[in-house]
Amino acid sequence: TLYPEVDYVFSGFRHAAELVVEAYSISIEPVLRQLFNEGVRHNIFLRAMQKLGLPADEYLIKKMVTAYRHAPSPLQPYSDFSLLCEFARRHQLSMAIHTDGIPSVQHMKIRRLGICSAFRHILCTDDLGGPAFRKPHPTSYHALLHNMGVSPKETLLIADNPLKDFVTPRALGIRCVRIRRPDGLYASQEPTTTEFLPHAEITGFHQLNELSDLTFLSS
């Protein structure tokens, strides 16, 4: 939603690949990128090692996963992130981040993006009790509304994954907008039923001002 996910992935690959260079003097990064572009999302480090004829060193692979998750290089938000901030200022809105994943990894991503100061609250669903509380579990939405001091009808949610992002907030009465960027990881995903549909769809933050039925923002 806020940054190109592939930038995070490839940055992690670069950091993890350094360990293979140290161990075997061979670059695994091109193979990792190739597998990712082919749609591989599970056991990608093992698959890459096998593709290069390297031993399936479990200890090294664990180190690669850790290096991937904690790559230190800065990340850049989408260039239109400033338009989101401008939209929020114009409508006197406070912003929050609502994210799934390992808390230490997610908080590091946000620090690498350098955008913490733009948000009043950051909620990682795992902090509520582990992966069972990830979207679309309702607990995190109730917690976020409580922490922000707003009702569902005063809330606008912008997200990109129709398989989990909209079904619960829509049921709670939250206005949902899907951002379907052409390069987004979920751009080709479609809602499975009408309950998973957003109320509106945009391709970038530049279209926020074109949305209709946002009169509640000024109430």
C-alpha positions in Angstrom: 0.0 0.0 0.0 2.7 2.5 1.0 5.8 1.1 -0.8 6.7 -1.2 -3.6 6.8 -4.6 -1.9 9.3 -5.9 -4.5 11.8 -3.3 -3.3 11.7 -4.9 0.2 12.0 -8.4 -1.3 14.9 -7.6 -3.5 16.7 -5.7 -0.7 16.4 -8.7 1.5 17.7 -11.0 -1.3 20.8 -8.8 -1.6 21.5 -8.9 2.1 20.9 -12.7 2.3 23.0 -13.4 -0.8 26.1 -12.0 0.9 26.1 -15.0 3.2 26.3 -17.4 0.2 29.1 -15.4 -1.3 31.0 -15.6 1.9 30.4 -19.4 2.2 30.7 -20.5 -1.5 32.0 -17.5 -3.5 28.9 -17.6 -5.7 26.1 -15.1 -6.2 22.7 -16.5 -5.5 20.8 -13.2 -5.9 20.0 -13.6 -9.7 18.5 -17.0 -9.0 16.4 -15.7 -6.1 15.1 -12.9 -8.3 14.3 -15.4 -11.1 12.4 -17.7 -8.7 10.5 -14.8 -7.2 9.5 -13.5 -10.6 8.3 -17.0 -11.5 5.9 -16.9 -8.5 7.9 -18.9 -5.9 7.0 -17.7 -2.4 7.9 -20.6 -0.2 11.3 -22.2 0.5 12.8 -19.8 -2.0 16.3 -19.9 -0.4 16.3 -23.7 -0.4 15.1 -23.8 -4.0 17.8 -21.4 -5.1 20.5 -23.4 -3.3 19.3 -26.5 -5.1 19.2 -24.8 -8.4 22.8 -23.9 -8.1 23.8 -27.3 -6.9 24.7 -26.1 -3.4 24.2 -28.2 -0.3 20.9 -27.6 1.6 22.6 -26.2 4.6 19.8 -25.7 7.1 21.9 -23.5 9.4 22.9 -21.2 6.5 19.3 -21.0 5.2 18.1 -19.9 8.6 20.8 -17.2 8.7 19.6 -16.1 5.2 16.0 -15.8 6.4 17.1 -13.7 9.3 19.3 -11.5 7.1 16.4 -11.1 4.6 14.1 -10.0 7.3 16.5 -7.5 8.9 18.2 -6.0 5.8 19.3 -2.5 7.0 19.1 -0.6 3.7 16.6 2.3 3.5 13.3 1.8 1.7 11.4 4.4 -0.3 7.6 4.9 0.0 5.7 5.4 -3.3 6.3 8.8 -4.8 2.7 9.8 -4.2 2.9 9.1 -0.4 3.1 12.9 0.1 -0.3 13.2 -1.6 -1.8 10.8 1.0 -0.3 13.0 3.8 -1.7 16.1 2.1 -5.2 14.5 1.8 -5.1 13.7 5.5 -4.1 17.2 6.5 -6.8 18.8 4.3 -9.5 16.7 5.9 -7.9 16.9 9.4 -7.4 13.2 9.6 -5.1 11.2 11.8 -3.5 8.3 10.1 -2.6 4.8 11.4 -0.8 1.7 10.0 -2.5 -1.6 10.4 -0.2 -4.5 9.4 0.2 -8.2 9.7 3.5 -10.0 10.2 6.3 -10.5 12.7 6.3 -7.4 14.8 10.1 -6.8 14.8 10.2 -7.1 11.1 7.2 -4.9 10.4 8.4 -2.2 12.7 11.8 -2.3 11.1 10.2 -1.9 7.6 8.4 1.2 8.8 11.6 2.7 10.3 13.4 1.9 7.0 10.7 3.8 5.1 11.3 6.8 7.4 7.5 7.5 7.7 6.8 6.9 11.4 6.2 10.6 12.1 3.3 10.7 9.7 1.2 8.2 11.7 -0.5 8.6 15.0 -0.6 4.9 15.7 1.0 1.7 14.3 -0.7 -1.6 15.1 0.9 -4.9 14.2 -1.7 -7.6 14.6 0.7 -10.2 16.0 1.2 -7.9 19.0 -2.4 -8.8 20.0 -1.6 -12.4 20.6 0.2 -13.9 17.6 -0.6 -14.9 14.0 -4.2 -16.0 14.9 -5.1 -12.3 15.2 -4.0 -11.3 11.7 -6.5 -9.9 9.2 -9.4 -10.5 8.8 -9.7 -11.3 12.6 -11.9 -8.5 14.0 -9.9 -7.9 17.2 -7.3 -5.7 15.6 -9.9 -3.5 14.0 -11.7 -2.9 17.3 -8.3 -2.2 18.9 -7.4 0.3 16.2 -10.7 2.1 16.4 -10.3 2.3 20.2 -6.7 3.5 20.1 -7.6 6.2 17.5 -10.8 7.2 19.3 -13.0 7.0 16.3 -16.1 5.1 15.2 -16.3 2.9 12.1 -18.4 5.6 10.3 -15.6 8.1 10.9 -13.0 5.9 9.4 -11.5 5.4 5.9 -9.5 2.3 5.2 -7.1 2.1 2.3 -5.6 -1.3 1.5 -4.6 -3.5 -1.4 -5.4 -7.2 -0.7 -9.0 -8.1 -1.4 -8.6 -11.6 0.0 -8.4 -10.3 3.6 -8.3 -6.5 3.9 -12.0 -5.5 3.4 -14.3 -8.2 4.6 -14.1 -7.3 8.3 -14.0 -3.5 8.2 -16.8 -3.5 5.7 -18.9 -5.6 8.1 -18.1 -3.1 10.8 -19.3 -0.2 8.7 -15.9 1.2 7.7 -15.5 2.8 4.3 -13.0 0.7 2.3 -10.9 1.8 -0.6 -8.8 -0.6 -2.6 -5.5 0.8 -4.0 -4.7 -1.4 -7.0 -1.3 -0.3 -8.3 -0.2 -1.8 -11.6 3.0 -3.1 -9.9 1.2 -4.3 -6.7 1.6 -7.9 -5.5 -2.2 -8.2 -5.3 -3.1 -6.3 -8.5 -4.4 -9.5 -10.2 -6.3 -10.7 -7.2 -10.1 -10.4 -7.2 -12.6 -10.6 -4.3 -14.1 -14.1 -3.8 -17.6 -12.8 -2.9 -19.3 -9.5 -2.5 -18.5 -9.4 1.2 -14.8 -9.0 0.2 -15.4 -6.1 -2.1 -14.2 -2.6 -1.3 -16.5 0.4 -1.7 -14.2 2.1 -4.2 -11.0 1.5 -6.1 -8.0 3.8 -7.0 -4.7 3.2 -8.7 -2.7 5.7 -6.6 -3.1 8.3 -3.9 -3.5 11.0 -6.5 -7.1 9.8 -7.0 -8.2 10.2 -3.4 -9.7 13.6 -4.1 -11.8 12.0 -6.9 -13.6 9.6 -4.5 -17.3 10.2 -4.0 -19.3 9.8 -0.8 -16.6 11.1 1.5 -18.7 13.7 3.2 -18.3 11.9 6.5 -14.6 13.1 6.6 -15.7 16.7 7.3 -18.2 15.8 10.0 
